[in-house]
Structures are given as structure tokens and as C-alpha cells.
């Protein structure tokens, strides 16, 4: 594809990310590509995604240099502009990033020469009973241990506002939308609705709605299921609920999840991909649902998600399962599938590679 404008999101606290950024800038200079650093927080504040991408000249490719957190920052901007996003892996437990820092130049060449497949990912958006705001008395609390706050989401002008259906907000989440308690000594009480029907009322530390991509993030840490990023679903997971039913619920992509803060609840913060964007009072609600737009990420080859899961989570084999002394093959198959299985997605050993234990 023709890359004319590139937006660069860099984890400035990592020297290797800064070095990789110089490689990207040199590549851009070689091919006459406009390169702009975005979401840099230099002025002590942060701007909306629309303001960021406009200031960067509406890039058609966003490159992130860091871990999954940096990728989420870039995804927020790429989704706004329907741009491609390429994640360079400099993190510790990365599920989102695609290439190593050593391969960044080759990855950019592959994009320029159309030697890649776009990997589309579900995004979440939301409506709320009112605009999200950050009260002054909690803004300082939310800043502790975090970077500068993003501004509250704007109201979408292309959607109708309705008393029952609420205010449509200009929000996209690649991982999750979380409703979490503000006070340590008081949980949030929330009525949870699926497709408009009450599922249950929860008292919990937090309640979250994740995409399949986000199933390996906060939802996983809270005991939620691992879901293939190719699946189409929403994953609702309660965090430390005071009730017997503490399981996740996986809904169809057209079944929205509503979260209503109940009368005797404490206030609740709304976080979108880990960024606090507002505070809800008792009586307020949000409705989380699949966005119409999708994120387009650069994928240079078939994604071995389950191999990455085994590697990133340090999965080991049960001693009882391998006690017979026979090593389990690393690859279950090495040859192409027969005709009746050709429609399935199967990961085989790389060409010329022998099966490994």
C-alpha cells in the first residue's frame, strides 16, 4: 500500500523504543513519508483521538513502539482514522504487537510492498445516560500512578440522542470497558443487563466487558475465559463479586451489555482500555456494544495465537500427563489438511521444520 503519512507512538521510557523510532524515521526519510510523533503528552495533557490524528496530518499507518499498552494508545488513534496499525514488540507479555524491534525495517517494507494481511479486530463503543465527566474531587486520585488523563469522550453527532437509549459517545475500546469502584472500602452495586434483560445485580470491585482481543488482559486476570481473537463475542466478567455466581458470560456480538449503578452503590469510574474517562453516580448507566468500525492491524504471517498463549503464559505440561516418558509433539500435524478439512484454520510446522517435543 502507499504509505504517505506515518504516525509514531513511542514508549519514551524504554531506550530500545527510542532507538527503534530512529529506524522508523530513517525509513520514512528514505521514502519521502511524512512522520509525526503522536500521543506524546509533552504539554502535560492529552487530546482526543480526533485532535491527535488531525495534528498528525491524518496518518494512513500508525506504528507503535512498546508493549501492549503502547499498542492500545496507537489503536485508539488508528481506529479514529481507519488507518492501519503496526505494533513493534518491546514489552513483556505482548499479545497485540506483531514484530520485534530488529525487524521493524523489514516490516515497513512489507507494508509498503503489500506483503501483509490486514487483521481486523472487534471494537467496543458505548452509550450512557449522560455525558461522562471527571469531577474535580476525584481527578487528582485518578492521576496517581497514571499518565495524563484523556479528555472526557465527546458526544457523537451522527447518532440520535434518546431519553431511554441514552447519549452515544465517541469511544472505541480494543480491550475492554470497565466499571470499577472508587472507594477502597465500598464496592459498586450494579444491575447487569444483556440485550435489555436483567441478568443479575452484582456487588463487586469492578465489572468489565471485553472483546475477544481483551480476553487475555484484565478479564483473564479476573478469571475470565481465553477467547480466540478471531471470534465474534462480548465477554462480561465480574471482579471479586460478593455473590455465588462469579462466572463470566459470553454474549453474541449483537447482544449489548448494560451496566446500571444502583441506588445504594458508591460512585464508579468508567475505564476504556485502561484509561479513566469519567465517573458515574448512582442511577447512571452505560450500555456497551460492538462498534460498527473495526481496527485494522498489520499481520505479516499467520498468527499462532495458541502458541503465543503457551509462551506468554508459561504454560507447562502436567507431570501426570507426560509421566510415560513420551514427549508430546510440539506440532500436531506437518502436512497440508485433506480436502474435507481445507476450510479449517490449522497451524502446521513451518516448511522444513521437524516436529519438536
N, C-alpha and C positions, 0 to 999 in steps of 0.2 A: 504494500500500500504506500501511497505517497505520504510521507511524514513532513509536514511543513512547519508545525509548531509543537514543541515538546514542553510539557510541564514537569518539573523536577521536585519531588518531595523527599527530603533528606533527613535522616535521624542525625542531627548535628552532634549528638553526644558520643558518637562512635567514629573513631578515626578512619576505620575501614570504609564507612559510608561516605565520609568526606572525600577519601581518595577515589572511590568509585564514581562519585559525582564529577570529578575532574575528567575521568574517562568518558563519561556521557557528554560533557561539554565539548571535549575534543572531537568526538564523533559528530556532534551537531555542527561544529565549525567546519569540519571536512565536507559535509554535505549541504551546507547552507541552510540548516534548520534553525529556526528561532528557538532558543532555550531559555526558559524563565523559571526561577525558583518560586514555588507557591506554597502557601500554608506555612510560612516561615516564622510567624509570631514575633518578628523583630520589633514591632511597635508596642509590645506588651499586651496586645489584644489579638482577636481573631475575627475574621469576616465571614459572612455567609458564603456558601459554595458558589452562588451566582456571582458575587462580587469578586471572589478569588479567581474564577476562570475568566471573567471579563478582564481583570487586571493582567492576566497571563496571555491575553490575546486569543482566548478560546482554543486551547491546545487540542490536537487530534490524537495525541498519545501522552499519557501520564506515566512516568517512571518513578517507582518508589524504591528507596534505598534504606533498608532497615529490616525490622521484623514485621509480624502481622499487624501490630499497632500502627506502624507507618503505612502499611498497605491499606488499612482502613481509612486513614486520612486521605490517601490518594484516591481510593474508591469513591469517597464522598464527592470528590471533585470530578472524577471521570463520569460518574453517573449523571451528574448535573448537565454535562455537555455531550453525553452519549459518545465519549471518547474511549479508546482502548486504554487499558491499564496493564503495565508490566511490572511485576513485583520481583525485586532482586533480594535474595535471602541473605540477611545479615543477623538474623535473630537466633533464638534458642529452641523454640518449639513451633516452627513455622508450618502451617497448613495452607496458607494462602499464597505465599511467594513462589516464584517459578524457577528462577535461575540463580546460580552463585555469582558472587562479585567477579570472579575470574572469567566468567562467561558473558559479562554484560555487553561487550562489544559485538560478539557473535550473535547475541540475542537481538540487538538492534538491527544488525544486518539482516537477520531472518525476517524481522517485521518489514523492513524496507523492501525486501525481495519477495514478500508474500509467501514465505515458507513457514507458516504458522496456521493454527486453527483457533478461531475465537471460542473461548469457553464462556458461555452465558450462565449467569447466576441469578437466582431469585433475589429480589429486594423487598423489603417491607416498607410500608408507609402507614400513616395513621390519621384519624380524625379525633377530635377532642371536644369536650363540652364547652371549652373556651380556649382562647389563645394561651399557650404556655408562657409563663413568666417566672423570673427568678427573684423572689422577694429579697430586699436588701439585707435582712437579718440572717439569711442563710447563705448568701453569696460568698462570704468570707469562709464559711465552713466548707463549702464545696471546692474552694480553691486549694485547700490544704492537701498537699501531696499530689496535685494535678497540675497540668499545664493551664494556660489561659483558657477561659471558658468561651465556647462558641455563643453567638447571639441566639436569643430565642427564635424558633422557627417562624417564618412568615406564613401568612395565610395564602393558600393557593387561589389565584384569581380565575382559574379555568374550571373551577368546580363550584357547585351550588352550596350555600350555607343553609342549614335547616335546623329548627329547634330540636327535633328528635335525632337527626343524623349527625349533628354537630358541625364543627369547623374543620375543613380539610387543611392540613398543614403541609408545608413544603419540607418534607422529610424523606430521606431514604436511609435504610439500615441494611447493611450486608450481613451482619451477625445477629443482632437481637435488639429488641426494645424491652427495657426493664423498668418495673415499678418497684422501688425499694424504700425502706423505712429511712427516716431522717434521724430520729432519736434512738440512741442505742438501747434504751430501756423500754421502748414501746414498739411493738410490731405494727404492721399495717394490716387492716382488715379490708378485704377486697372481695366483691362479688365478681365471679368469673363467668362470662357468657361465651358460648360457642354458637355461631350462626344465630345470634339473638336469643338463645335459650339459656337459662341459668344452668350452669354445670354444678357449682358449689360456691359457698362463701368461705374464704380462707383467711386465717390469721397467720402471717408468715414474715420472715425477714425481707423477702422480695418475691416477686412473681415475674416471670420473663416469657417472652415469645421469641423464638429463634427461627431462623431459616435452616435448611439442611447444612449450609455452609457454616452457620454459627453453632451447630450441634456439638462441635468439638471445642467450643470455647466455654463461656460461663455456664451454659446449660449442662455440659459434660461434667464440670466441676461440681454442679449441684445434684448430680446423679441421673441426668437425662440420658437418653439413648444416643448412640452414634448413628447418624443418618448419612447415606451417600449424598455428596453434593450434587449429584445428577438427579436426585429425587425431587418431587414437587410436593411440598408439605410445609405446614407450620408446626412447630414443636412448643407446646406450653409446658413449663416446668416450674413448680413452686420451690422456693428456697427456704429450708428449715420451717416447714408448716407445722402448726400446732393442731394436727388432726390425723386420724388414722390413714386417710387416703393421701399418700405423699408421692404418687406416681406422676410421670409425665403423660400428657395426652397429645397424640399426633393427629392433626386435622388435615383435611384436604385443602388444596391451595385456594379454593373458593369459599372456605369456611372461616370467616374472620373471628378473632378472639377479642372480646370486650372486657375491660377491667374497670370496675366502678369502686371508688374509695367510699367505704361505708361510714355511717353517721358517727360512730364512736371510735373511728380509726384516728391514728396520728397522721400528720402530713406525709406525703410520699413524693419522692423525687422521680422524675422520668429521665432515664438514660437511654441514649441511642448510640449503639456501638461504643459503649463505654464513656460517652460524653454526656454530662448532665445538661439537660436543655430546658428544665422547668420544674416547678413544684405544684402538686395538686393538693387541694383541700378536701375534707370530707364532702361528699356529694358530687365531686368532679369525676369524670371518666375519660378513658381513651379507648378507641377501637383500632386494633392492629390488623392489617390485612396485606395481601400480596400486592405490590405495586405493579402498574401496567408496564413500566420500563424495566429493563434488566441490565445488570452490569456485564460488560464485555471485557474479559481478561485475555491476555496473550497466553496461549498454550503452545509450546514448541513440539510437544510429542504427547503420546497417550499418557494420561495421568494414572499412576499406580497408587490410588488413594489408600488401598488397604495395606500395601507395602509401606507407605508413608505412616499410616496409623501404627503399624507394628514397630517401626523405627522410632517415631516421635514419642510414643507412649512406653517404649522399652518393654514391649510385650515379650514374655518368656513362656516357654512350654512347661506345662505341669510335669513334675518329675514322674508321677504315676503313668503319664501318657507316653513317656519315652523310656520307661524302665526296661523294655525288652531289648534295648540296645540298638534298635534300628533307627537310623536318622530319618527324620521327616524331610522329604524333598522340598526345597525352597519354592520351586515352580511345580505346579501340579500337572501342567501339560507343556510340551515343547513344540508340537506340530500344529498346523492350522486346523480349525474345527471342521468336522464334516458338514455336508450341505444342510442338514436339518438343524444345525446349531449355528449356522453362519450369521444369523441375525442377533446373536448374543454378544455381549461385551466381555471378552475373556482376555486376561493378561497372560501372555506366554513369555518364555525366556527370550532374552534378546538373541538376535541371529548369531549363531556360532557359540553361544554360551552354554556350558554344560549345566545340568541341574545341580543345585547346591543343597547341602544339608542346612 
